[in-house]
Amino acid sequence: MTQLMEKALEEIRKLSEAEQDVLAAWILEEIESERQWTEAFDKSQDLLSQLANEALREHRSGKTKPLDLDEL
C-alpha cells in the first residue's frame, strides 16, 4: 500500500463509524463506476476504430470542411 493511502486511512480511522461507512460506500461506488467505464470503453474500441477510419476516408475524399467556430 502506498504512503498516501496509509495517510488517508489514518485520517479515515479518526472519523465516526457512520462517516467511515459513507466514505467507504462512496469509494466502492467509484471503483465500480470506473470498472464499468473501462469495460464499456474496451468494448467500443472496434467501433471507434471503424468510425475513425470512416472519418479519415471522408476527409481524404474531400467530403469534410474546416470547422468554423463562428458557425456553431
C-alpha positions as CSV (number, residue, x, y, z in Angstrom):
1,M,0.0,0.0,0.0
2,T,1.3,3.5,-0.8
3,Q,2.3,6.0,1.8
4,L,-0.5,8.3,0.6
5,M,-3.1,5.6,1.1
6,E,-1.7,4.9,4.5
7,K,-2.1,8.5,5.4
8,A,-5.6,8.6,4.1
9,L,-6.5,5.5,6.1
10,E,-5.1,7.1,9.3
11,E,-7.4,10.1,8.8
12,I,-10.3,7.8,8.0
13,R,-9.8,6.0,11.2
14,K,-10.4,9.3,13.1
15,L,-13.9,9.6,11.6
16,S,-17.0,8.2,13.2
17,E,-18.3,4.8,12.1
18,A,-21.1,6.5,10.2
19,E,-18.7,8.8,8.4
20,Q,-16.4,5.9,7.6
21,D,-19.3,3.9,6.1
22,V,-20.3,6.9,3.9
23,L,-16.8,7.3,2.7
24,A,-16.4,3.5,2.1
25,A,-19.6,3.3,0.2
26,W,-18.5,6.3,-2.0
27,I,-15.1,4.7,-2.7
28,L,-16.7,1.4,-3.6
29,E,-19.2,3.1,-5.9
30,E,-16.3,5.0,-7.6
31,I,-14.3,1.8,-8.1
32,E,-17.4,0.0,-9.6
33,S,-18.1,3.0,-11.9
34,E,-14.5,3.1,-13.1
35,R,-14.7,-0.7,-13.8
36,Q,-17.9,-0.3,-15.8
37,W,-16.4,2.7,-17.8
38,T,-13.3,0.7,-18.6
39,E,-15.3,-2.3,-19.7
40,A,-17.5,-0.2,-21.9
41,F,-14.6,1.7,-23.4
42,D,-12.7,-1.6,-24.1
43,K,-15.8,-3.0,-25.9
44,S,-16.1,0.1,-28.0
45,Q,-12.6,0.1,-29.4
46,D,-13.5,-1.7,-32.7
47,L,-16.4,0.6,-33.3
48,L,-14.3,3.7,-32.5
49,S,-11.6,2.4,-35.0
50,Q,-14.2,1.9,-37.7
51,L,-15.6,5.4,-37.1
52,A,-12.2,6.9,-37.2
53,N,-11.3,5.2,-40.4
54,E,-14.6,6.3,-42.0
55,A,-13.9,9.9,-41.0
56,L,-10.4,9.7,-42.5
57,R,-11.8,8.3,-45.7
58,E,-14.3,11.1,-45.9
59,H,-11.7,13.7,-45.2
60,R,-9.3,12.3,-47.8
61,S,-12.1,12.3,-50.4
62,G,-12.9,16.0,-49.8
63,K,-16.2,15.4,-48.0
64,T,-15.2,17.5,-45.0
65,K,-14.6,21.2,-44.4
66,P,-12.6,23.1,-41.7
67,L,-14.5,23.8,-38.5
68,D,-15.7,27.4,-38.3
69,L,-16.3,28.2,-34.6
70,D,-18.4,31.3,-35.6
71,E,-20.9,29.0,-37.4
72,L,-21.6,27.0,-34.3
